Amino acid sequence: MDTFSEPEEFREFFKTAYGPTITVYRNIADDPERTAALDAALADLAGGALRDGAIEAEYLLLTARRSG
């Protein structure tokens, strides 16, 4: 598990290591306002979810079985 000491560290990790986030940043690279807005949004997301360096998040795990 990755841990982050600051929300900005979380943001930088996702900017460089998480494919969908990397793609979004590439697609808005020529728009400084959108890039700054995404930077702020990711830091805000982490700021509200960081607990002892880890992100607290809920998720749904779905397991399916094909019948027949």
SENUZA-238462 format. One record per atom (N, C-alpha, C, O): chain; residue number from 1; atom name; x, y, z. Coordinates in steps of 0.05 Angstrom, whole numbers, plus 5000, padded with zeros to 4 digits. Layout:
N
+-------+------+------+------+------+------+
! marfi ! tigu ! fiba !    X !    Y !    Z !
+-------+------+------+------+------+------+
!     A !  NUM !   CA !    X !    Y !    Z !
...
+-------+------+------+------+------+------+
//
This chain:
68
+-------+------+------+------+------+------+
! marfi ! tigu ! fiba !    X !    Y !    Z !
+-------+------+------+------+------+------+
!     A !    1 !    N ! 5017 ! 4976 ! 5000 !
!     A !    1 !   CA ! 5000 ! 5000 ! 5000 !
!     A !    1 !    C ! 5018 ! 5025 ! 5000 !
!     A !    1 !    O ! 5037 ! 5027 ! 5015 !
!     A !    2 !    N ! 5011 ! 5044 ! 4983 !
!     A !    2 !   CA ! 5025 ! 5069 ! 4983 !
!     A !    2 !    C ! 5013 ! 5087 ! 5004 !
!     A !    2 !    O ! 4989 ! 5088 ! 5009 !
!     A !    3 !    N ! 5031 ! 5102 ! 5017 !
!     A !    3 !   CA ! 5022 ! 5122 ! 5037 !
!     A !    3 !    C ! 5032 ! 5149 ! 5028 !
!     A !    3 !    O ! 5052 ! 5151 ! 5014 !
!     A !    4 !    N ! 5018 ! 5169 ! 5036 !
!     A !    4 !   CA ! 5024 ! 5197 ! 5028 !
!     A !    4 !    C ! 5024 ! 5215 ! 5052 !
!     A !    4 !    O ! 5006 ! 5214 ! 5069 !
!     A !    5 !    N ! 5044 ! 5232 ! 5054 !
!     A !    5 !   CA ! 5046 ! 5250 ! 5077 !
!     A !    5 !    C ! 5030 ! 5275 ! 5073 !
!     A !    5 !    O ! 5022 ! 5288 ! 5092 !
!     A !    6 !    N ! 5025 ! 5282 ! 5048 !
!     A !    6 !   CA ! 5010 ! 5307 ! 5041 !
!     A !    6 !    C ! 4991 ! 5301 ! 5018 !
!     A !    6 !    O ! 4996 ! 5283 ! 5001 !
!     A !    7 !    N ! 4969 ! 5316 ! 5016 !
!     A !    7 !   CA ! 4951 ! 5312 ! 4993 !
!     A !    7 !    C ! 4965 ! 5316 ! 4966 !
!     A !    7 !    O ! 4959 ! 5302 ! 4946 !
!     A !    8 !    N ! 4984 ! 5334 ! 4965 !
!     A !    8 !   CA ! 4998 ! 5339 ! 4940 !
!     A !    8 !    C ! 5015 ! 5315 ! 4932 !
!     A !    8 !    O ! 5020 ! 5310 ! 4908 !
!     A !    9 !    N ! 5025 ! 5300 ! 4951 !
!     A !    9 !   CA ! 5040 ! 5276 ! 4946 !
!     A !    9 !    C ! 5022 ! 5255 ! 4932 !
!     A !    9 !    O ! 5030 ! 5241 ! 4914 !
!     A !   10 !    N ! 4998 ! 5253 ! 4942 !
!     A !   10 !   CA ! 4978 ! 5235 ! 4930 !
!     A !   10 !    C ! 4973 ! 5243 ! 4901 !
!     A !   10 !    O ! 4974 ! 5227 ! 4883 !
!     A !   11 !    N ! 4969 ! 5269 ! 4897 !
!     A !   11 !   CA ! 4964 ! 5280 ! 4870 !
!     A !   11 !    C ! 4988 ! 5273 ! 4851 !
!     A !   11 !    O ! 4983 ! 5264 ! 4829 !
!     A !   12 !    N ! 5012 ! 5278 ! 4860 !
!     A !   12 !   CA ! 5035 ! 5273 ! 4843 !
!     A !   12 !    C ! 5038 ! 5243 ! 4837 !
!     A !   12 !    O ! 5047 ! 5236 ! 4815 !
!     A !   13 !    N ! 5032 ! 5226 ! 4856 !
!     A !   13 !   CA ! 5033 ! 5197 ! 4851 !
!     A !   13 !    C ! 5013 ! 5190 ! 4828 !
!     A !   13 !    O ! 5021 ! 5176 ! 4810 !
!     A !   14 !    N ! 4989 ! 5199 ! 4830 !
!     A !   14 !   CA ! 4969 ! 5193 ! 4810 !
!     A !   14 !    C ! 4976 ! 5205 ! 4783 !
!     A !   14 !    O ! 4970 ! 5194 ! 4762 !
!     A !   15 !    N ! 4988 ! 5229 ! 4783 !
!     A !   15 !   CA ! 4996 ! 5242 ! 4758 !
!     A !   15 !    C ! 5017 ! 5226 ! 4743 !
!     A !   15 !    O ! 5018 ! 5227 ! 4718 !
!     A !   16 !    N ! 5033 ! 5210 ! 4757 !
!     A !   16 !   CA ! 5055 ! 5196 ! 4745 !
!     A !   16 !    C ! 5052 ! 5166 ! 4744 !
!     A !   16 !    O ! 5067 ! 5152 ! 4730 !
!     A !   17 !    N ! 5033 ! 5155 ! 4759 !
!     A !   17 !   CA ! 5032 ! 5126 ! 4761 !
!     A !   17 !    C ! 5005 ! 5113 ! 4754 !
!     A !   17 !    O ! 5003 ! 5089 ! 4751 !
!     A !   18 !    N ! 4984 ! 5128 ! 4752 !
!     A !   18 !   CA ! 4957 ! 5117 ! 4747 !
!     A !   18 !    C ! 4948 ! 5125 ! 4719 !
!     A !   18 !    O ! 4943 ! 5148 ! 4713 !
!     A !   19 !    N ! 4946 ! 5104 ! 4702 !
!     A !   19 !   CA ! 4940 ! 5108 ! 4674 !
!     A !   19 !    C ! 4918 ! 5128 ! 4667 !
!     A !   19 !    O ! 4923 ! 5146 ! 4651 !
!     A !   20 !    N ! 4894 ! 5124 ! 4678 !
!     A !   20 !   CA ! 4873 ! 5143 ! 4670 !
!     A !   20 !    C ! 4879 ! 5172 ! 4678 !
!     A !   20 !    O ! 4872 ! 5190 ! 4663 !
!     A !   21 !    N ! 4892 ! 5176 ! 4700 !
!     A !   21 !   CA ! 4899 ! 5203 ! 4708 !
!     A !   21 !    C ! 4921 ! 5215 ! 4690 !
!     A !   21 !    O ! 4920 ! 5238 ! 4683 !
!     A !   22 !    N ! 4940 ! 5198 ! 4683 !
!     A !   22 !   CA ! 4961 ! 5207 ! 4664 !
!     A !   22 !    C ! 4948 ! 5216 ! 4638 !
!     A !   22 !    O ! 4956 ! 5236 ! 4627 !
!     A !   23 !    N ! 4929 ! 5200 ! 4628 !
!     A !   23 !   CA ! 4916 ! 5206 ! 4603 !
!     A !   23 !    C ! 4901 ! 5233 ! 4604 !
!     A !   23 !    O ! 4903 ! 5249 ! 4586 !
!     A !   24 !    N ! 4887 ! 5238 ! 4626 !
!     A !   24 !   CA ! 4872 ! 5263 ! 4629 !
!     A !   24 !    C ! 4892 ! 5286 ! 4629 !
!     A !   24 !    O ! 4887 ! 5306 ! 4615 !
!     A !   25 !    N ! 4914 ! 5284 ! 4644 !
!     A !   25 !   CA ! 4933 ! 5306 ! 4644 !
!     A !   25 !    C ! 4945 ! 5310 ! 4616 !
!     A !   25 !    O ! 4950 ! 5333 ! 4608 !
!     A !   26 !    N ! 4950 ! 5289 ! 4601 !
!     A !   26 !   CA ! 4961 ! 5292 ! 4574 !
!     A !   26 !    C ! 4941 ! 5307 ! 4557 !
!     A !   26 !    O ! 4948 ! 5324 ! 4540 !
!     A !   27 !    N ! 4915 ! 5300 ! 4560 !
!     A !   27 !   CA ! 4894 ! 5313 ! 4543 !
!     A !   27 !    C ! 4889 ! 5342 ! 4550 !
!     A !   27 !    O ! 4878 ! 5356 ! 4533 !
!     A !   28 !    N ! 4896 ! 5351 ! 4573 !
!     A !   28 !   CA ! 4891 ! 5379 ! 4581 !
!     A !   28 !    C ! 4917 ! 5394 ! 4584 !
!     A !   28 !    O ! 4917 ! 5417 ! 4595 !
!     A !   29 !    N ! 4939 ! 5383 ! 4575 !
!     A !   29 !   CA ! 4966 ! 5395 ! 4580 !
!     A !   29 !    C ! 4968 ! 5423 ! 4568 !
!     A !   29 !    O ! 4984 ! 5439 ! 4578 !
!     A !   30 !    N ! 4953 ! 5428 ! 4547 !
!     A !   30 !   CA ! 4955 ! 5455 ! 4534 !
!     A !   30 !    C ! 4936 ! 5475 ! 4546 !
!     A !   30 !    O ! 4933 ! 5497 ! 4536 !
!     A !   31 !    N ! 4923 ! 5468 ! 4568 !
!     A !   31 !   CA ! 4904 ! 5486 ! 4581 !
!     A !   31 !    C ! 4911 ! 5489 ! 4610 !
!     A !   31 !    O ! 4903 ! 5473 ! 4627 !
!     A !   32 !    N ! 4927 ! 5510 ! 4616 !
!     A !   32 !   CA ! 4936 ! 5514 ! 4644 !
!     A !   32 !    C ! 4914 ! 5516 ! 4665 !
!     A !   32 !    O ! 4917 ! 5508 ! 4687 !
!     A !   33 !    N ! 4892 ! 5528 ! 4657 !
!     A !   33 !   CA ! 4870 ! 5531 ! 4676 !
!     A !   33 !    C ! 4857 ! 5504 ! 4684 !
!     A !   33 !    O ! 4852 ! 5499 ! 4707 !
!     A !   34 !    N ! 4853 ! 5487 ! 4664 !
!     A !   34 !   CA ! 4842 ! 5461 ! 4669 !
!     A !   34 !    C ! 4862 ! 5443 ! 4685 !
!     A !   34 !    O ! 4854 ! 5428 ! 4703 !
!     A !   35 !    N ! 4887 ! 5446 ! 4678 !
!     A !   35 !   CA ! 4908 ! 5431 ! 4693 !
!     A !   35 !    C ! 4909 ! 5440 ! 4722 !
!     A !   35 !    O ! 4910 ! 5423 ! 4740 !
!     A !   36 !    N ! 4908 ! 5466 ! 4727 !
!     A !   36 !   CA ! 4908 ! 5476 ! 4754 !
!     A !   36 !    C ! 4883 ! 5467 ! 4769 !
!     A !   36 !    O ! 4884 ! 5460 ! 4793 !
!     A !   37 !    N ! 4860 ! 5467 ! 4756 !
!     A !   37 !   CA ! 4835 ! 5458 ! 4768 !
!     A !   37 !    C ! 4837 ! 5428 ! 4776 !
!     A !   37 !    O ! 4828 ! 5421 ! 4798 !
!     A !   38 !    N ! 4848 ! 5412 ! 4758 !
!     A !   38 !   CA ! 4851 ! 5384 ! 4764 !
!     A !   38 !    C ! 4871 ! 5379 ! 4787 !
!     A !   38 !    O ! 4866 ! 5363 ! 4805 !
!     A !   39 !    N ! 4893 ! 5394 ! 4787 !
!     A !   39 !   CA ! 4912 ! 5393 ! 4809 !
!     A !   39 !    C ! 4898 ! 5398 ! 4836 !
!     A !   39 !    O ! 4901 ! 5383 ! 4855 !
!     A !   40 !    N ! 4882 ! 5420 ! 4836 !
!     A !   40 !   CA ! 4868 ! 5427 ! 4861 !
!     A !   40 !    C ! 4848 ! 5406 ! 4869 !
!     A !   40 !    O ! 4845 ! 5400 ! 4892 !
!     A !   41 !    N ! 4833 ! 5396 ! 4849 !
!     A !   41 !   CA ! 4812 ! 5376 ! 4855 !
!     A !   41 !    C ! 4824 ! 5350 ! 4867 !
!     A !   41 !    O ! 4814 ! 5339 ! 4886 !
!     A !   42 !    N ! 4846 ! 5341 ! 4856 !
!     A !   42 !   CA ! 4859 ! 5317 ! 4866 !
!     A !   42 !    C ! 4871 ! 5321 ! 4894 !
!     A !   42 !    O ! 4869 ! 5303 ! 4911 !
!     A !   43 !    N ! 4883 ! 5344 ! 4899 !
!     A !   43 !   CA ! 4893 ! 5350 ! 4926 !
!     A !   43 !    C ! 4870 ! 5352 ! 4945 !
!     A !   43 !    O ! 4872 ! 5343 ! 4968 !
!     A !   44 !    N ! 4847 ! 5365 ! 4937 !
!     A !   44 !   CA ! 4824 ! 5366 ! 4955 !
!     A !   44 !    C ! 4813 ! 5339 ! 4961 !
!     A !   44 !    O ! 4806 ! 5333 ! 4984 !
!     A !   45 !    N ! 4811 ! 5322 ! 4941 !
!     A !   45 !   CA ! 4802 ! 5294 ! 4945 !
!     A !   45 !    C ! 4819 ! 5280 ! 4966 !
!     A !   45 !    O ! 4808 ! 5268 ! 4984 !
!     A !   46 !    N ! 4845 ! 5282 ! 4963 !
!     A !   46 !   CA ! 4863 ! 5269 ! 4981 !
!     A !   46 !    C ! 4861 ! 5281 ! 5009 !
!     A !   46 !    O ! 4862 ! 5267 ! 5029 !
!     A !   47 !    N ! 4859 ! 5308 ! 5010 !
!     A !   47 !   CA ! 4857 ! 5321 ! 5036 !
!     A !   47 !    C ! 4834 ! 5313 ! 5052 !
!     A !   47 !    O ! 4835 ! 5312 ! 5077 !
!     A !   48 !    N ! 4812 ! 5306 ! 5039 !
!     A !   48 !   CA ! 4788 ! 5297 ! 5054 !
!     A !   48 !    C ! 4789 ! 5267 ! 5060 !
!     A !   48 !    O ! 4772 ! 5258 ! 5076 !
!     A !   49 !    N ! 4807 ! 5252 ! 5049 !
!     A !   49 !   CA ! 4807 ! 5223 ! 5052 !
!     A !   49 !    C ! 4832 ! 5212 ! 5065 !
!     A !   49 !    O ! 4832 ! 5188 ! 5073 !
!     A !   50 !    N ! 4853 ! 5227 ! 5068 !
!     A !   50 !   CA ! 4878 ! 5217 ! 5079 !
!     A !   50 !    C ! 4875 ! 5212 ! 5109 !
!     A !   50 !    O ! 4867 ! 5230 ! 5124 !
!     A !   51 !    N ! 4882 ! 5189 ! 5118 !
!     A !   51 !   CA ! 4882 ! 5182 ! 5147 !
!     A !   51 !    C ! 4907 ! 5166 ! 5152 !
!     A !   51 !    O ! 4911 ! 5144 ! 5142 !
!     A !   52 !    N ! 4925 ! 5178 ! 5168 !
!     A !   52 !   CA ! 4950 ! 5165 ! 5174 !
!     A !   52 !    C ! 4966 ! 5158 ! 5149 !
!     A !   52 !    O ! 4978 ! 5137 ! 5148 !
!     A !   53 !    N ! 4965 ! 5175 ! 5129 !
!     A !   53 !   CA ! 4980 ! 5170 ! 5105 !
!     A !   53 !    C ! 4966 ! 5153 ! 5084 !
!     A !   53 !    O ! 4976 ! 5151 ! 5061 !
!     A !   54 !    N ! 4944 ! 5141 ! 5090 !
!     A !   54 !   CA ! 4930 ! 5124 ! 5071 !
!     A !   54 !    C ! 4903 ! 5137 ! 5064 !
!     A !   54 !    O ! 4892 ! 5152 ! 5079 !
!     A !   55 !    N ! 4894 ! 5130 ! 5041 !
!     A !   55 !   CA ! 4868 ! 5140 ! 5032 !
!     A !   55 !    C ! 4846 ! 5121 ! 5041 !
!     A !   55 !    O ! 4847 ! 5097 ! 5036 !
!     A !   56 !    N ! 4826 ! 5133 ! 5055 !
!     A !   56 !   CA ! 4803 ! 5117 ! 5063 !
!     A !   56 !    C ! 4782 ! 5119 ! 5041 !
!     A !   56 !    O ! 4773 ! 5141 ! 5035 !
!     A !   57 !    N ! 4775 ! 5097 ! 5030 !
!     A !   57 !   CA ! 4756 ! 5097 ! 5008 !
!     A !   57 !    C ! 4739 ! 5072 ! 5009 !
!     A !   57 !    O ! 4749 ! 5050 ! 5017 !
!     A !   58 !    N ! 4714 ! 5074 ! 5002 !
!     A !   58 !   CA ! 4697 ! 5051 ! 5001 !
!     A !   58 !    C ! 4695 ! 5042 ! 4972 !
!     A !   58 !    O ! 4698 ! 5058 ! 4953 !
!     A !   59 !    N ! 4691 ! 5017 ! 4968 !
!     A !   59 !   CA ! 4688 ! 5007 ! 4941 !
!     A !   59 !    C ! 4670 ! 4982 ! 4942 !
!     A !   59 !    O ! 4668 ! 4969 ! 4963 !
!     A !   60 !    N ! 4659 ! 4976 ! 4920 !
!     A !   60 !   CA ! 4642 ! 4952 ! 4918 !
!     A !   60 !    C ! 4657 ! 4930 ! 4904 !
!     A !   60 !    O ! 4667 ! 4935 ! 4882 !
!     A !   61 !    N ! 4658 ! 4907 ! 4916 !
!     A !   61 !   CA ! 4670 ! 4884 ! 4903 !
!     A !   61 !    C ! 4647 ! 4866 ! 4894 !
!     A !   61 !    O ! 4631 ! 4856 ! 4911 !
!     A !   62 !    N ! 4646 ! 4860 ! 4869 !
!     A !   62 !   CA ! 4624 ! 4844 ! 4858 !
!     A !   62 !    C ! 4637 ! 4819 ! 4846 !
!     A !   62 !    O ! 4656 ! 4820 ! 4830 !
!     A !   63 !    N ! 4626 ! 4796 ! 4854 !
!     A !   63 !   CA ! 4634 ! 4770 ! 4843 !
!     A !   63 !    C ! 4610 ! 4758 ! 4829 !
!     A !   63 !    O ! 4589 ! 4756 ! 4841 !
!     A !   64 !    N ! 4615 ! 4749 ! 4805 !
!     A !   64 !   CA ! 4593 ! 4737 ! 4789 !
!     A !   64 !    C ! 4601 ! 4709 ! 4780 !
!     A !   64 !    O ! 4624 ! 4703 ! 4777 !
!     A !   65 !    N ! 4581 ! 4693 ! 4777 !
!     A !   65 !   CA ! 4585 ! 4666 ! 4767 !
!     A !   65 !    C ! 4565 ! 4661 ! 4744 !
!     A !   65 !    O ! 4542 ! 4666 ! 4747 !
!     A !   66 !    N ! 4576 ! 4650 ! 4723 !
!     A !   66 !   CA ! 4559 ! 4644 ! 4700 !
!     A !   66 !    C ! 4544 ! 4618 ! 4706 !
!     A !   66 !    O ! 4556 ! 4598 ! 4714 !
!     A !   67 !    N ! 4518 ! 4618 ! 4701 !
!     A !   67 !   CA ! 4503 ! 4593 ! 4705 !
!     A !   67 !    C ! 4500 ! 4579 ! 4678 !
!     A !   67 !    O ! 4499 ! 4591 ! 4657 !
!     A !   68 !    N ! 4498 ! 4553 ! 4681 !
!     A !   68 !   CA ! 4492 ! 4537 ! 4657 !
!     A !   68 !    C ! 4515 ! 4527 ! 4643 !
!     A !   68 !    O ! 4512 ! 4514 ! 4623 !
+-------+------+------+------+------+------+
//
